[in-house]
């Protein structure tokens, strides 16, 4: 059977006193340290998530600006190509017009020279025909 004497009460009193002492000296500081660590990690986690979201936003903005710059570059390149084609067309048209004018000028000169030679030969036809007749007939006319 159990004896309920003073030692039982003293042991229970010691347990309660040691519980308060250990609670004040050991358990409460350890729990506070753990809570502080947990708060710090939560703060770091939220800061990290904030930084990640800002980095993602910055990356999306960069990609959007890059796509816009590419599209502007393509549009500008196409505009420059179109402008170059128009300039090339103008230059070729000018060269064709100049070549046509030169051709007409040279053709006019050749025609005038041919006409001059024709007139010169027309004037000498009688002399040539008389010389040919003399050679064919073998006597003077």
Long-range contacts (C-beta under 8 A, 24 or more apart in sequence): none
